[in-house]
Amino acid sequence: MLLSARTHLPVALVHRKGARAGRLSTIDGDVKSSESLPLHGHHGLRSKDYRAGRERYLIRRDGSLVRPRDVRIARRRPRPPRVPDGARWIHVDLNTQTLVAYQGDRAVFATLISSGKAGHETPTGLYRIHAKHVSTTMSDLESESERYHIEDVPWTMYFHNSYAIHSAFWHDRFGHRRSHGCVNLAPGDARWLFFWSLPELPVAWHGVLARDGSGTWVQIDAESLAEEAG
């Protein structure tokens, strides 16, 4: 989702099917289910939470309530010291399975991801995009248990060796670890990030390499609170 003065961080991103919002009853003080929440929908949050007995709720900006287990929370992160003021950079949080794109210290985009599952963990650290391809083939034919070969993987941005941020059209489990180490995005999100990030793809080109370390910075870590991961 694009962020603006009206849609700023933190935002809650729905990662469970069947999630519902609730309203506080003025009669008995209980939380009553009020509406279904679309999968992968986004919701601005207020700074305070609400507790009803042992249950904790997040408060949307419209005053309705959502359960923390139904959403991933994308929060503002400080710009890494090595990233210059005003530069474009991407933060990937492996705990919350979220990605936020920044222009300097201003967050401009937030979405859900799917990072590497157990045994195929996504590497942490500060990297730079070194190559971009409109589409490419990804495969691992040497694995004894999980061989795969996928042609025309769209909107691929390599940031560390063969690890990339890219579109995944073969699943919709964004918000959950699922990949073989890459950072999966929904196709529309990957396309936006592809054309926003550097190096810029020349018109009619299919791919481009970053020269002299000019690619967009990518910070990957897992520093969020465990309870936010759901």
Secondary structure, DSSP 8 states (H G I E B T S, - for coil): -B--SSS-SSEEEE-STT-EEEEE-TTT--EEEEEE--TT-EEEEEEEEEEETTEEEEEETTS-EE-GGGEEEE------TTS-TT-EEEEEETTTTEEEEEETTEEEEEEE-B-B-TTS----EEEE--EEEEEEEEEE-S-SS--EEEEEEEEEEEEETTEEEEE--S---TTS--BSSSEEE-HHHHHHHHHHSSS---TT-SEEE--TT-S-EEEEE--S-HHHH-
